[in-house]
Every structure is written in structure tokens, then in C-alpha cells.
Amino acid sequence: MIDLSDRRKDYTQNGLEESGLTKTPFELFDQWLRIALESNLPEPYAMTLATATTDGAASARIVLLRQADQRGLVFFTNYLSRKGREICENPRGSLLFYWPELERQVRIEGLIARITPSESDDYHRLRPPNSRIGAAASEQSKILPNRKALEDRVAELFAKFPNGEIPRPEHWGGYRLCPEYFEFWQGRTSRLHDRLFYQLGPGGIWETGRLAP
């Protein structure tokens, strides 16, 4: 086994004070995401999506943020995948962005629902041909006999749609997480990190506070 008990990093870049909070969490998230994008980090729009079954069995994986506005955060996937099935059973989910170079994390919790078919169609048309074929070819999360079975399905679809102009599969599309909670984490020295949160309260008013690190 590998012993990592002596591995640690001190965080020294920035702090996060209550005076730095914006009126809504969407504005602060937009600021932080723009800084991550402008810093040329590797895939700063990658986020961990955590879902769970109705009996509490949790799973997590990386998905890509594709749209973000006041309505919520959108990602795309196979509706029949494990995450799709879990969202159908239990629509509560959590997203986590981690930008180690900036010593920052953002955690977001809320309800997840499918976006409209027309919104999914619009995004599908923007994808590269290989990605469109891949979405149609993969029965995500199902057991495959071997790699060749997947490659044969891709070849079959390219033979049928040589330009990759394949219609959006019914089993593939977008989800939107509608936030009820944001936590902004800024690393600080000696593990005395800043953790400021927004909680959606009555009447759609965002309440803020600080958590112990």
C-alpha cells in the first residue's frame, strides 16, 4: 500500500471574504468560471456529477458543463446510462468543480431534469460528426463482449451516415441541474479554508453564510 500521510500542500493564493459575495451565486460562479477559462486550465468546465439511487447507493463521474445561466447548469449524456437511470429514480444531484491551480472548488446541489428535446437537438447539431456517431453507437453503461463490438457499431453507423449527419438518438440529450445550494471554497494556509455558501430560501431569496473549514 502507498502511504500518503506525509503528502500535503499549503494554500496561499487568495482568500474569500463576505464582501466578495455577489447578489446571487450565479454571478460569482460566472466570475470564477471565467477566471478558470482565462487561466488556460485543462478542461475547467469539467465537473463531478454525483447521483444516487432511491436507497442511497451513490455514484460519481466527470461530465462537461455545456451551458450555465440563471436556470441552472446543463450537461449531456445517455438517458439510459447509470446516471440517467439514477436521475430518473432520484432527481437530486450534486456537481463539483475543482480548480487546483486556483486553489478553488465550487459545490452545487439541486434537482436535475431533462431539458427540452429542441434544446437537445440544437446542441446535437453543433457536435462534431464523430461525437454524434459515438452517442448513437454507445449503449452507455451496458456490458460489452469486447471493444470490437463497439467499433463495429460505429462503422455500421458511419456507413449509413457517411457525413456523420445522424439524427439525435432518442436515448441521448441534456439535463439541467437547477441549483438550490452553492458552496464556494477557497484554499487558505494551515487548512483554515474559506467556505461561503448560498442557500435558496423562501420566495427565491438566496441566503448566505460561512462554514467552518
PyMOL commands that place a pseudoatom at each C-alpha (Angstrom):
pseudoatom trace, name=CA, resn=MET, resi=1, chain=A, elem=C, hetatm=0, pos=[0.000, 0.000, 0.000]
pseudoatom trace, name=CA, resn=ILE, resi=2, chain=A, elem=C, hetatm=0, pos=[1.087, 3.589, -0.617]
pseudoatom trace, name=CA, resn=ASP, resi=3, chain=A, elem=C, hetatm=0, pos=[1.398, 5.775, 2.474]
pseudoatom trace, name=CA, resn=LEU, resi=4, chain=A, elem=C, hetatm=0, pos=[0.361, 9.356, 1.682]
pseudoatom trace, name=CA, resn=SER, resi=5, chain=A, elem=C, hetatm=0, pos=[0.175, 10.624, 5.260]
pseudoatom trace, name=CA, resn=ASP, resi=6, chain=A, elem=C, hetatm=0, pos=[3.112, 12.998, 4.729]
pseudoatom trace, name=CA, resn=ARG, resi=7, chain=A, elem=C, hetatm=0, pos=[1.836, 14.451, 1.448]
pseudoatom trace, name=CA, resn=ARG, resi=8, chain=A, elem=C, hetatm=0, pos=[0.272, 17.867, 1.846]
pseudoatom trace, name=CA, resn=LYS, resi=9, chain=A, elem=C, hetatm=0, pos=[0.103, 21.234, 0.139]
pseudoatom trace, name=CA, resn=ASP, resi=10, chain=A, elem=C, hetatm=0, pos=[-0.391, 24.615, 1.740]
pseudoatom trace, name=CA, resn=TYR, resi=11, chain=A, elem=C, hetatm=0, pos=[-2.778, 27.016, 0.006]
pseudoatom trace, name=CA, resn=THR, resi=12, chain=A, elem=C, hetatm=0, pos=[-1.574, 30.596, -0.192]
pseudoatom trace, name=CA, resn=GLN, resi=13, chain=A, elem=C, hetatm=0, pos=[-3.066, 32.324, -3.237]
pseudoatom trace, name=CA, resn=ASN, resi=14, chain=A, elem=C, hetatm=0, pos=[-6.260, 34.074, -2.166]
pseudoatom trace, name=CA, resn=GLY, resi=15, chain=A, elem=C, hetatm=0, pos=[-8.972, 34.468, 0.405]
pseudoatom trace, name=CA, resn=LEU, resi=16, chain=A, elem=C, hetatm=0, pos=[-12.737, 34.763, 0.104]
pseudoatom trace, name=CA, resn=GLU, resi=17, chain=A, elem=C, hetatm=0, pos=[-14.489, 37.304, 2.285]
pseudoatom trace, name=CA, resn=GLU, resi=18, chain=A, elem=C, hetatm=0, pos=[-18.188, 38.025, 2.669]
pseudoatom trace, name=CA, resn=SER, resi=19, chain=A, elem=C, hetatm=0, pos=[-17.557, 41.357, 0.974]
pseudoatom trace, name=CA, resn=GLY, resi=20, chain=A, elem=C, hetatm=0, pos=[-16.682, 39.427, -2.194]
pseudoatom trace, name=CA, resn=LEU, resi=21, chain=A, elem=C, hetatm=0, pos=[-20.090, 37.769, -2.452]
pseudoatom trace, name=CA, resn=THR, resi=22, chain=A, elem=C, hetatm=0, pos=[-22.410, 38.825, -5.254]
pseudoatom trace, name=CA, resn=LYS, resi=23, chain=A, elem=C, hetatm=0, pos=[-26.187, 39.233, -5.022]
pseudoatom trace, name=CA, resn=THR, resi=24, chain=A, elem=C, hetatm=0, pos=[-26.775, 35.760, -6.425]
pseudoatom trace, name=CA, resn=PRO, resi=25, chain=A, elem=C, hetatm=0, pos=[-24.441, 32.757, -6.645]
pseudoatom trace, name=CA, resn=PHE, resi=26, chain=A, elem=C, hetatm=0, pos=[-24.752, 32.714, -10.431]
pseudoatom trace, name=CA, resn=GLU, resi=27, chain=A, elem=C, hetatm=0, pos=[-22.778, 35.942, -10.703]
pseudoatom trace, name=CA, resn=LEU, resi=28, chain=A, elem=C, hetatm=0, pos=[-19.937, 34.686, -8.501]
pseudoatom trace, name=CA, resn=PHE, resi=29, chain=A, elem=C, hetatm=0, pos=[-19.875, 31.329, -10.293]
pseudoatom trace, name=CA, resn=ASP, resi=30, chain=A, elem=C, hetatm=0, pos=[-19.660, 33.152, -13.629]
pseudoatom trace, name=CA, resn=GLN, resi=31, chain=A, elem=C, hetatm=0, pos=[-16.708, 35.201, -12.334]
pseudoatom trace, name=CA, resn=TRP, resi=32, chain=A, elem=C, hetatm=0, pos=[-14.861, 32.137, -11.077]
pseudoatom trace, name=CA, resn=LEU, resi=33, chain=A, elem=C, hetatm=0, pos=[-15.531, 30.107, -14.213]
pseudoatom trace, name=CA, resn=ARG, resi=34, chain=A, elem=C, hetatm=0, pos=[-14.313, 32.943, -16.442]
pseudoatom trace, name=CA, resn=ILE, resi=35, chain=A, elem=C, hetatm=0, pos=[-11.089, 33.189, -14.428]
pseudoatom trace, name=CA, resn=ALA, resi=36, chain=A, elem=C, hetatm=0, pos=[-10.610, 29.412, -14.778]
pseudoatom trace, name=CA, resn=LEU, resi=37, chain=A, elem=C, hetatm=0, pos=[-11.179, 29.629, -18.534]
pseudoatom trace, name=CA, resn=GLU, resi=38, chain=A, elem=C, hetatm=0, pos=[-8.825, 32.591, -18.938]
pseudoatom trace, name=CA, resn=SER, resi=39, chain=A, elem=C, hetatm=0, pos=[-6.157, 30.762, -16.908]
pseudoatom trace, name=CA, resn=ASN, resi=40, chain=A, elem=C, hetatm=0, pos=[-5.976, 28.075, -19.615]
pseudoatom trace, name=CA, resn=LEU, resi=41, chain=A, elem=C, hetatm=0, pos=[-6.581, 25.264, -17.150]
pseudoatom trace, name=CA, resn=PRO, resi=42, chain=A, elem=C, hetatm=0, pos=[-7.146, 21.776, -18.601]
pseudoatom trace, name=CA, resn=GLU, resi=43, chain=A, elem=C, hetatm=0, pos=[-10.906, 21.416, -19.113]
pseudoatom trace, name=CA, resn=PRO, resi=44, chain=A, elem=C, hetatm=0, pos=[-12.030, 23.905, -16.443]
pseudoatom trace, name=CA, resn=TYR, resi=45, chain=A, elem=C, hetatm=0, pos=[-15.625, 23.134, -17.437]
pseudoatom trace, name=CA, resn=ALA, resi=46, chain=A, elem=C, hetatm=0, pos=[-15.241, 19.504, -16.294]
pseudoatom trace, name=CA, resn=MET, resi=47, chain=A, elem=C, hetatm=0, pos=[-17.329, 18.751, -13.212]
pseudoatom trace, name=CA, resn=THR, resi=48, chain=A, elem=C, hetatm=0, pos=[-18.005, 15.771, -10.986]
pseudoatom trace, name=CA, resn=LEU, resi=49, chain=A, elem=C, hetatm=0, pos=[-21.660, 14.749, -11.077]
pseudoatom trace, name=CA, resn=ALA, resi=50, chain=A, elem=C, hetatm=0, pos=[-22.890, 12.748, -8.078]
pseudoatom trace, name=CA, resn=THR, resi=51, chain=A, elem=C, hetatm=0, pos=[-26.204, 10.903, -8.207]
pseudoatom trace, name=CA, resn=ALA, resi=52, chain=A, elem=C, hetatm=0, pos=[-27.821, 8.237, -6.038]
pseudoatom trace, name=CA, resn=THR, resi=53, chain=A, elem=C, hetatm=0, pos=[-30.473, 5.553, -6.184]
pseudoatom trace, name=CA, resn=THR, resi=54, chain=A, elem=C, hetatm=0, pos=[-33.578, 5.771, -4.028]
pseudoatom trace, name=CA, resn=ASP, resi=55, chain=A, elem=C, hetatm=0, pos=[-31.920, 3.506, -1.439]
pseudoatom trace, name=CA, resn=GLY, resi=56, chain=A, elem=C, hetatm=0, pos=[-28.890, 5.796, -1.184]
pseudoatom trace, name=CA, resn=ALA, resi=57, chain=A, elem=C, hetatm=0, pos=[-26.306, 3.975, -3.318]
pseudoatom trace, name=CA, resn=ALA, resi=58, chain=A, elem=C, hetatm=0, pos=[-24.207, 6.842, -4.663]
pseudoatom trace, name=CA, resn=SER, resi=59, chain=A, elem=C, hetatm=0, pos=[-22.082, 7.102, -7.799]
pseudoatom trace, name=CA, resn=ALA, resi=60, chain=A, elem=C, hetatm=0, pos=[-19.975, 9.873, -9.297]
pseudoatom trace, name=CA, resn=ARG, resi=61, chain=A, elem=C, hetatm=0, pos=[-18.323, 10.621, -12.621]
pseudoatom trace, name=CA, resn=ILE, resi=62, chain=A, elem=C, hetatm=0, pos=[-16.913, 13.524, -14.620]
pseudoatom trace, name=CA, resn=VAL, resi=63, chain=A, elem=C, hetatm=0, pos=[-19.214, 15.266, -17.109]
pseudoatom trace, name=CA, resn=LEU, resi=64, chain=A, elem=C, hetatm=0, pos=[-18.748, 18.505, -19.057]
pseudoatom trace, name=CA, resn=LEU, resi=65, chain=A, elem=C, hetatm=0, pos=[-20.625, 21.716, -18.417]
pseudoatom trace, name=CA, resn=ARG, resi=66, chain=A, elem=C, hetatm=0, pos=[-22.133, 22.903, -21.690]
pseudoatom trace, name=CA, resn=GLN, resi=67, chain=A, elem=C, hetatm=0, pos=[-24.467, 25.742, -20.656]
pseudoatom trace, name=CA, resn=ALA, resi=68, chain=A, elem=C, hetatm=0, pos=[-24.896, 27.807, -17.497]
pseudoatom trace, name=CA, resn=ASP, resi=69, chain=A, elem=C, hetatm=0, pos=[-27.363, 30.576, -16.734]
pseudoatom trace, name=CA, resn=GLN, resi=70, chain=A, elem=C, hetatm=0, pos=[-29.883, 31.591, -14.070]
pseudoatom trace, name=CA, resn=ARG, resi=71, chain=A, elem=C, hetatm=0, pos=[-31.928, 28.472, -14.818]
pseudoatom trace, name=CA, resn=GLY, resi=72, chain=A, elem=C, hetatm=0, pos=[-29.096, 26.111, -13.972]
pseudoatom trace, name=CA, resn=LEU, resi=73, chain=A, elem=C, hetatm=0, pos=[-26.189, 24.069, -15.335]
pseudoatom trace, name=CA, resn=VAL, resi=74, chain=A, elem=C, hetatm=0, pos=[-26.572, 21.800, -18.364]
pseudoatom trace, name=CA, resn=PHE, resi=75, chain=A, elem=C, hetatm=0, pos=[-24.737, 18.613, -19.315]
pseudoatom trace, name=CA, resn=PHE, resi=76, chain=A, elem=C, hetatm=0, pos=[-25.463, 15.939, -21.922]
pseudoatom trace, name=CA, resn=THR, resi=77, chain=A, elem=C, hetatm=0, pos=[-25.452, 12.169, -21.662]
pseudoatom trace, name=CA, resn=ASN, resi=78, chain=A, elem=C, hetatm=0, pos=[-27.234, 8.916, -22.449]
pseudoatom trace, name=CA, resn=TYR, resi=79, chain=A, elem=C, hetatm=0, pos=[-30.623, 8.782, -20.733]
pseudoatom trace, name=CA, resn=LEU, resi=80, chain=A, elem=C, hetatm=0, pos=[-30.239, 5.006, -20.293]
pseudoatom trace, name=CA, resn=SER, resi=81, chain=A, elem=C, hetatm=0, pos=[-26.808, 5.199, -18.640]
pseudoatom trace, name=CA, resn=ARG, resi=82, chain=A, elem=C, hetatm=0, pos=[-26.354, 4.566, -14.936]
pseudoatom trace, name=CA, resn=LYS, resi=83, chain=A, elem=C, hetatm=0, pos=[-26.538, 8.270, -14.160]
pseudoatom trace, name=CA, resn=GLY, resi=84, chain=A, elem=C, hetatm=0, pos=[-29.621, 8.616, -16.362]
pseudoatom trace, name=CA, resn=ARG, resi=85, chain=A, elem=C, hetatm=0, pos=[-31.375, 5.785, -14.552]
pseudoatom trace, name=CA, resn=GLU, resi=86, chain=A, elem=C, hetatm=0, pos=[-30.440, 7.203, -11.153]
pseudoatom trace, name=CA, resn=ILE, resi=87, chain=A, elem=C, hetatm=0, pos=[-31.670, 10.684, -12.098]
pseudoatom trace, name=CA, resn=CYS, resi=88, chain=A, elem=C, hetatm=0, pos=[-34.963, 9.117, -13.176]
pseudoatom trace, name=CA, resn=GLU, resi=89, chain=A, elem=C, hetatm=0, pos=[-35.285, 7.354, -9.798]
pseudoatom trace, name=CA, resn=ASN, resi=90, chain=A, elem=C, hetatm=0, pos=[-33.963, 10.195, -7.648]
pseudoatom trace, name=CA, resn=PRO, resi=91, chain=A, elem=C, hetatm=0, pos=[-33.656, 13.624, -9.283]
pseudoatom trace, name=CA, resn=ARG, resi=92, chain=A, elem=C, hetatm=0, pos=[-31.499, 15.146, -6.549]
pseudoatom trace, name=CA, resn=GLY, resi=93, chain=A, elem=C, hetatm=0, pos=[-27.855, 15.572, -7.533]
pseudoatom trace, name=CA, resn=SER, resi=94, chain=A, elem=C, hetatm=0, pos=[-24.645, 17.441, -6.829]
pseudoatom trace, name=CA, resn=LEU, resi=95, chain=A, elem=C, hetatm=0, pos=[-21.942, 18.993, -9.012]
pseudoatom trace, name=CA, resn=LEU, resi=96, chain=A, elem=C, hetatm=0, pos=[-18.358, 19.736, -8.019]
pseudoatom trace, name=CA, resn=PHE, resi=97, chain=A, elem=C, hetatm=0, pos=[-15.828, 21.895, -9.865]
pseudoatom trace, name=CA, resn=TYR, resi=98, chain=A, elem=C, hetatm=0, pos=[-12.217, 21.613, -8.702]
pseudoatom trace, name=CA, resn=TRP, resi=99, chain=A, elem=C, hetatm=0, pos=[-9.575, 24.006, -9.998]
pseudoatom trace, name=CA, resn=PRO, resi=100, chain=A, elem=C, hetatm=0, pos=[-6.381, 23.062, -8.077]
pseudoatom trace, name=CA, resn=GLU, resi=101, chain=A, elem=C, hetatm=0, pos=[-4.238, 25.640, -9.864]
pseudoatom trace, name=CA, resn=LEU, resi=102, chain=A, elem=C, hetatm=0, pos=[-6.530, 28.352, -8.459]
pseudoatom trace, name=CA, resn=GLU, resi=103, chain=A, elem=C, hetatm=0, pos=[-6.985, 26.561, -5.110]
pseudoatom trace, name=CA, resn=ARG, resi=104, chain=A, elem=C, hetatm=0, pos=[-10.743, 26.699, -5.603]
pseudoatom trace, name=CA, resn=GLN, resi=105, chain=A, elem=C, hetatm=0, pos=[-13.767, 24.443, -5.550]
pseudoatom trace, name=CA, resn=VAL, resi=106, chain=A, elem=C, hetatm=0, pos=[-17.454, 25.072, -6.196]
pseudoatom trace, name=CA, resn=ARG, resi=107, chain=A, elem=C, hetatm=0, pos=[-20.105, 22.627, -4.995]
pseudoatom trace, name=CA, resn=ILE, resi=108, chain=A, elem=C, hetatm=0, pos=[-23.677, 22.906, -6.290]
pseudoatom trace, name=CA, resn=GLU, resi=109, chain=A, elem=C, hetatm=0, pos=[-26.743, 20.931, -5.207]
pseudoatom trace, name=CA, resn=GLY, resi=110, chain=A, elem=C, hetatm=0, pos=[-30.255, 20.798, -6.637]
pseudoatom trace, name=CA, resn=LEU, resi=111, chain=A, elem=C, hetatm=0, pos=[-32.845, 18.984, -8.694]
pseudoatom trace, name=CA, resn=ILE, resi=112, chain=A, elem=C, hetatm=0, pos=[-31.990, 17.564, -12.118]
pseudoatom trace, name=CA, resn=ALA, resi=113, chain=A, elem=C, hetatm=0, pos=[-34.437, 17.430, -15.021]
pseudoatom trace, name=CA, resn=ARG, resi=114, chain=A, elem=C, hetatm=0, pos=[-34.207, 16.869, -18.761]
pseudoatom trace, name=CA, resn=ILE, resi=115, chain=A, elem=C, hetatm=0, pos=[-34.018, 19.930, -20.975]
pseudoatom trace, name=CA, resn=THR, resi=116, chain=A, elem=C, hetatm=0, pos=[-36.455, 20.185, -23.878]
pseudoatom trace, name=CA, resn=PRO, resi=117, chain=A, elem=C, hetatm=0, pos=[-35.985, 17.973, -26.964]
pseudoatom trace, name=CA, resn=SER, resi=118, chain=A, elem=C, hetatm=0, pos=[-35.460, 21.067, -29.113]
pseudoatom trace, name=CA, resn=GLU, resi=119, chain=A, elem=C, hetatm=0, pos=[-32.631, 22.257, -26.832]
pseudoatom trace, name=CA, resn=SER, resi=120, chain=A, elem=C, hetatm=0, pos=[-31.004, 18.831, -27.089]
pseudoatom trace, name=CA, resn=ASP, resi=121, chain=A, elem=C, hetatm=0, pos=[-31.445, 18.882, -30.874]
pseudoatom trace, name=CA, resn=ASP, resi=122, chain=A, elem=C, hetatm=0, pos=[-29.760, 22.280, -31.094]
pseudoatom trace, name=CA, resn=TYR, resi=123, chain=A, elem=C, hetatm=0, pos=[-26.716, 21.075, -29.169]
pseudoatom trace, name=CA, resn=HIS, resi=124, chain=A, elem=C, hetatm=0, pos=[-26.557, 17.766, -31.057]
pseudoatom trace, name=CA, resn=ARG, resi=125, chain=A, elem=C, hetatm=0, pos=[-26.267, 19.650, -34.357]
pseudoatom trace, name=CA, resn=LEU, resi=126, chain=A, elem=C, hetatm=0, pos=[-23.242, 21.563, -33.014]
pseudoatom trace, name=CA, resn=ARG, resi=127, chain=A, elem=C, hetatm=0, pos=[-21.275, 18.426, -32.119]
pseudoatom trace, name=CA, resn=PRO, resi=128, chain=A, elem=C, hetatm=0, pos=[-18.503, 17.035, -34.347]
pseudoatom trace, name=CA, resn=PRO, resi=129, chain=A, elem=C, hetatm=0, pos=[-19.631, 14.146, -36.597]
pseudoatom trace, name=CA, resn=ASN, resi=130, chain=A, elem=C, hetatm=0, pos=[-17.583, 11.594, -34.643]
pseudoatom trace, name=CA, resn=SER, resi=131, chain=A, elem=C, hetatm=0, pos=[-19.243, 12.647, -31.398]
pseudoatom trace, name=CA, resn=ARG, resi=132, chain=A, elem=C, hetatm=0, pos=[-22.708, 12.371, -32.916]
pseudoatom trace, name=CA, resn=ILE, resi=133, chain=A, elem=C, hetatm=0, pos=[-21.948, 8.880, -34.199]
pseudoatom trace, name=CA, resn=GLY, resi=134, chain=A, elem=C, hetatm=0, pos=[-20.435, 7.916, -30.858]
pseudoatom trace, name=CA, resn=ALA, resi=135, chain=A, elem=C, hetatm=0, pos=[-23.536, 8.970, -28.943]
pseudoatom trace, name=CA, resn=ALA, resi=136, chain=A, elem=C, hetatm=0, pos=[-25.706, 6.849, -31.219]
pseudoatom trace, name=CA, resn=ALA, resi=137, chain=A, elem=C, hetatm=0, pos=[-23.373, 3.854, -31.189]
pseudoatom trace, name=CA, resn=SER, resi=138, chain=A, elem=C, hetatm=0, pos=[-22.839, 3.524, -27.458]
pseudoatom trace, name=CA, resn=GLU, resi=139, chain=A, elem=C, hetatm=0, pos=[-25.358, 1.848, -25.189]
pseudoatom trace, name=CA, resn=GLN, resi=140, chain=A, elem=C, hetatm=0, pos=[-23.668, 3.574, -22.288]
pseudoatom trace, name=CA, resn=SER, resi=141, chain=A, elem=C, hetatm=0, pos=[-23.116, 1.579, -19.093]
pseudoatom trace, name=CA, resn=LYS, resi=142, chain=A, elem=C, hetatm=0, pos=[-24.175, -1.715, -20.670]
pseudoatom trace, name=CA, resn=ILE, resi=143, chain=A, elem=C, hetatm=0, pos=[-21.730, -4.639, -20.665]
pseudoatom trace, name=CA, resn=LEU, resi=144, chain=A, elem=C, hetatm=0, pos=[-19.866, -5.156, -23.952]
pseudoatom trace, name=CA, resn=PRO, resi=145, chain=A, elem=C, hetatm=0, pos=[-18.429, -8.505, -25.073]
pseudoatom trace, name=CA, resn=ASN, resi=146, chain=A, elem=C, hetatm=0, pos=[-15.310, -6.722, -26.372]
pseudoatom trace, name=CA, resn=ARG, resi=147, chain=A, elem=C, hetatm=0, pos=[-14.017, -3.485, -27.931]
pseudoatom trace, name=CA, resn=LYS, resi=148, chain=A, elem=C, hetatm=0, pos=[-14.713, -4.766, -31.439]
pseudoatom trace, name=CA, resn=ALA, resi=149, chain=A, elem=C, hetatm=0, pos=[-18.473, -4.860, -30.814]
pseudoatom trace, name=CA, resn=LEU, resi=150, chain=A, elem=C, hetatm=0, pos=[-18.454, -1.102, -30.232]
pseudoatom trace, name=CA, resn=GLU, resi=151, chain=A, elem=C, hetatm=0, pos=[-16.160, -0.386, -33.181]
pseudoatom trace, name=CA, resn=ASP, resi=152, chain=A, elem=C, hetatm=0, pos=[-18.365, -2.488, -35.473]
pseudoatom trace, name=CA, resn=ARG, resi=153, chain=A, elem=C, hetatm=0, pos=[-21.410, -0.464, -34.431]
pseudoatom trace, name=CA, resn=VAL, resi=154, chain=A, elem=C, hetatm=0, pos=[-19.557, 2.801, -35.117]
pseudoatom trace, name=CA, resn=ALA, resi=155, chain=A, elem=C, hetatm=0, pos=[-18.510, 1.535, -38.572]
pseudoatom trace, name=CA, resn=GLU, resi=156, chain=A, elem=C, hetatm=0, pos=[-22.079, 0.475, -39.309]
pseudoatom trace, name=CA, resn=LEU, resi=157, chain=A, elem=C, hetatm=0, pos=[-23.409, 3.939, -38.487]
pseudoatom trace, name=CA, resn=PHE, resi=158, chain=A, elem=C, hetatm=0, pos=[-20.697, 5.704, -40.497]
pseudoatom trace, name=CA, resn=ALA, resi=159, chain=A, elem=C, hetatm=0, pos=[-21.623, 3.507, -43.470]
pseudoatom trace, name=CA, resn=LYS, resi=160, chain=A, elem=C, hetatm=0, pos=[-25.231, 4.617, -43.072]
pseudoatom trace, name=CA, resn=PHE, resi=161, chain=A, elem=C, hetatm=0, pos=[-24.402, 8.275, -42.287]
pseudoatom trace, name=CA, resn=PRO, resi=162, chain=A, elem=C, hetatm=0, pos=[-21.027, 8.898, -44.008]
pseudoatom trace, name=CA, resn=ASN, resi=163, chain=A, elem=C, hetatm=0, pos=[-21.001, 12.605, -43.148]
pseudoatom trace, name=CA, resn=GLY, resi=164, chain=A, elem=C, hetatm=0, pos=[-21.956, 11.989, -39.536]
pseudoatom trace, name=CA, resn=GLU, resi=165, chain=A, elem=C, hetatm=0, pos=[-25.276, 13.763, -40.096]
pseudoatom trace, name=CA, resn=ILE, resi=166, chain=A, elem=C, hetatm=0, pos=[-27.164, 11.375, -37.861]
pseudoatom trace, name=CA, resn=PRO, resi=167, chain=A, elem=C, hetatm=0, pos=[-30.367, 12.457, -36.092]
pseudoatom trace, name=CA, resn=ARG, resi=168, chain=A, elem=C, hetatm=0, pos=[-30.169, 12.836, -32.327]
pseudoatom trace, name=CA, resn=PRO, resi=169, chain=A, elem=C, hetatm=0, pos=[-30.859, 9.447, -30.738]
pseudoatom trace, name=CA, resn=GLU, resi=170, chain=A, elem=C, hetatm=0, pos=[-33.939, 9.370, -28.521]
pseudoatom trace, name=CA, resn=HIS, resi=171, chain=A, elem=C, hetatm=0, pos=[-31.819, 7.963, -25.712]
pseudoatom trace, name=CA, resn=TRP, resi=172, chain=A, elem=C, hetatm=0, pos=[-29.386, 10.902, -25.679]
pseudoatom trace, name=CA, resn=GLY, resi=173, chain=A, elem=C, hetatm=0, pos=[-29.842, 14.511, -24.601]
pseudoatom trace, name=CA, resn=GLY, resi=174, chain=A, elem=C, hetatm=0, pos=[-29.374, 17.160, -21.968]
pseudoatom trace, name=CA, resn=TYR, resi=175, chain=A, elem=C, hetatm=0, pos=[-30.083, 17.565, -18.286]
pseudoatom trace, name=CA, resn=ARG, resi=176, chain=A, elem=C, hetatm=0, pos=[-30.215, 20.749, -16.245]
pseudoatom trace, name=CA, resn=LEU, resi=177, chain=A, elem=C, hetatm=0, pos=[-29.348, 20.878, -12.555]
pseudoatom trace, name=CA, resn=CYS, resi=178, chain=A, elem=C, hetatm=0, pos=[-31.464, 23.650, -11.014]
pseudoatom trace, name=CA, resn=PRO, resi=179, chain=A, elem=C, hetatm=0, pos=[-29.418, 24.878, -8.039]
pseudoatom trace, name=CA, resn=GLU, resi=180, chain=A, elem=C, hetatm=0, pos=[-30.721, 25.207, -4.502]
pseudoatom trace, name=CA, resn=TYR, resi=181, chain=A, elem=C, hetatm=0, pos=[-27.300, 25.432, -2.869]
pseudoatom trace, name=CA, resn=PHE, resi=182, chain=A, elem=C, hetatm=0, pos=[-23.841, 26.737, -3.821]
pseudoatom trace, name=CA, resn=GLU, resi=183, chain=A, elem=C, hetatm=0, pos=[-20.656, 26.459, -1.782]
pseudoatom trace, name=CA, resn=PHE, resi=184, chain=A, elem=C, hetatm=0, pos=[-17.573, 28.424, -2.816]
pseudoatom trace, name=CA, resn=TRP, resi=185, chain=A, elem=C, hetatm=0, pos=[-14.319, 27.060, -1.358]
pseudoatom trace, name=CA, resn=GLN, resi=186, chain=A, elem=C, hetatm=0, pos=[-11.062, 28.970, -1.398]
pseudoatom trace, name=CA, resn=GLY, resi=187, chain=A, elem=C, hetatm=0, pos=[-7.943, 27.274, -0.075]
pseudoatom trace, name=CA, resn=ARG, resi=188, chain=A, elem=C, hetatm=0, pos=[-6.144, 29.086, 2.766]
pseudoatom trace, name=CA, resn=THR, resi=189, chain=A, elem=C, hetatm=0, pos=[-2.951, 28.427, 4.670]
pseudoatom trace, name=CA, resn=SER, resi=190, chain=A, elem=C, hetatm=0, pos=[-2.877, 25.920, 7.563]
pseudoatom trace, name=CA, resn=ARG, resi=191, chain=A, elem=C, hetatm=0, pos=[-6.096, 24.324, 6.284]
pseudoatom trace, name=CA, resn=LEU, resi=192, chain=A, elem=C, hetatm=0, pos=[-8.136, 27.311, 7.523]
pseudoatom trace, name=CA, resn=HIS, resi=193, chain=A, elem=C, hetatm=0, pos=[-10.012, 27.452, 4.237]
pseudoatom trace, name=CA, resn=ASP, resi=194, chain=A, elem=C, hetatm=0, pos=[-12.808, 29.859, 3.338]
pseudoatom trace, name=CA, resn=ARG, resi=195, chain=A, elem=C, hetatm=0, pos=[-16.187, 28.198, 2.714]
pseudoatom trace, name=CA, resn=LEU, resi=196, chain=A, elem=C, hetatm=0, pos=[-19.011, 30.575, 1.857]
pseudoatom trace, name=CA, resn=PHE, resi=197, chain=A, elem=C, hetatm=0, pos=[-22.433, 29.302, 0.823]
pseudoatom trace, name=CA, resn=TYR, resi=198, chain=A, elem=C, hetatm=0, pos=[-25.669, 30.421, -0.770]
pseudoatom trace, name=CA, resn=GLN, resi=199, chain=A, elem=C, hetatm=0, pos=[-28.886, 28.601, 0.210]
pseudoatom trace, name=CA, resn=LEU, resi=200, chain=A, elem=C, hetatm=0, pos=[-32.110, 29.190, -1.714]
pseudoatom trace, name=CA, resn=GLY, resi=201, chain=A, elem=C, hetatm=0, pos=[-34.679, 30.338, 0.805]
pseudoatom trace, name=CA, resn=PRO, resi=202, chain=A, elem=C, hetatm=0, pos=[-38.395, 31.194, 0.804]
pseudoatom trace, name=CA, resn=GLY, resi=203, chain=A, elem=C, hetatm=0, pos=[-39.527, 33.406, -2.039]
pseudoatom trace, name=CA, resn=GLY, resi=204, chain=A, elem=C, hetatm=0, pos=[-36.480, 32.556, -4.109]
pseudoatom trace, name=CA, resn=ILE, resi=205, chain=A, elem=C, hetatm=0, pos=[-34.169, 34.675, -1.942]
pseudoatom trace, name=CA, resn=TRP, resi=206, chain=A, elem=C, hetatm=0, pos=[-30.566, 33.490, -1.652]
pseudoatom trace, name=CA, resn=GLU, resi=207, chain=A, elem=C, hetatm=0, pos=[-29.320, 33.379, 1.923]
pseudoatom trace, name=CA, resn=THR, resi=208, chain=A, elem=C, hetatm=0, pos=[-25.566, 33.369, 2.591]
pseudoatom trace, name=CA, resn=GLY, resi=209, chain=A, elem=C, hetatm=0, pos=[-23.275, 32.183, 5.354]
pseudoatom trace, name=CA, resn=ARG, resi=210, chain=A, elem=C, hetatm=0, pos=[-19.845, 30.849, 6.278]
pseudoatom trace, name=CA, resn=LEU, resi=211, chain=A, elem=C, hetatm=0, pos=[-18.952, 27.246, 7.159]
pseudoatom trace, name=CA, resn=ALA, resi=212, chain=A, elem=C, hetatm=0, pos=[-16.088, 26.080, 9.349]
pseudoatom trace, name=CA, resn=PRO, resi=213, chain=A, elem=C, hetatm=0, pos=[-13.288, 24.606, 7.232]
for i in range(1, 213): cmd.bond("trace and resi %d" % i, "trace and resi %d" % (i + 1))
show_as sticks, trace
zoom trace
